[in-house]
Amino acid sequence: MIAALELGLIYGLMALGVYLTFRILDFPDLTVDGSFTTGAAVAAMLVVGGTNPLLATLAAIAAGLAAGAVTGVLHTKGKINPLLAGILTQIALYSINLRIMGAANLSLLREDTLLTPLRDGGLMGTAVAVVIFAVVALVFKLLLDWFLHTDLGLALQATGDNEEMIRSFGVNTDRTKVLGLALSNALVALCGALIAQYQGFADIGMGIGLIVAGLASVIIGQAIFGTRTIVIATLAVVLGSVVYRVVIQLALTIGLDPNDMKLISAVLVVIALVLPQWGLFKGLGARLGLRRTHVGAKAKVDA
């Protein structure tokens, strides 16, 4: 269960990136599956080549920025549908990632990474590691909170809420879209780099279907913890990632086939989408029932 908490907190960075595009920018970005692997590939290749792990991780972030910017340019300048723009970048990244790694899989087991001190100290799989990963997730959550409350961040939110209105105020929405997509995929690539160092390898298929996990984290977290403010919404996203990984771990513990994890992820997303609607219907039914009772009582009084 500790491992699920660790993974949930690391994947929380990816979930924040998905939140930035799907919730803030209202852009269905499918670049995620590719940029996640790009971050892992760049970090792994540089670490194997002897680069400082911190610099390798920063390079992975830069690669994610570039990937997101490409999707943004395809959409804004090429006038390509958002879904198609993300798919095109994702497909292109598959070949690029193979070029970066030079193989389908790259091992980091004998290399020094950002997590080597934790492993050497016997802290992996302990509460200390969970706290460290929680601090990392919290730092990036707070940075995102701060950014979204700046003038540029508010313009980004306005672009997602009402693009035509904010454009009438002189905001270049093409620029805000490219920026939002770049920042989102930078967070996703950072997550990929950390996961590669956590697992001890980078694999060409490690990002396949990741967008479902990201959506599950965002939807589950916000369904449980709410979205009243940006600060609460981003915290809910990170906690949703943890809940998602814990549920996956429990599913494996009770004996479900690991090959069914994608199916379980899809089912979780469906449940998270449907349950709030049922809650709304129940609340509406309760209000209608109360209204009927009130009307009936009034009729009796009038009689």
Disulfide bonds with the S-S distance in Angstrom:
none
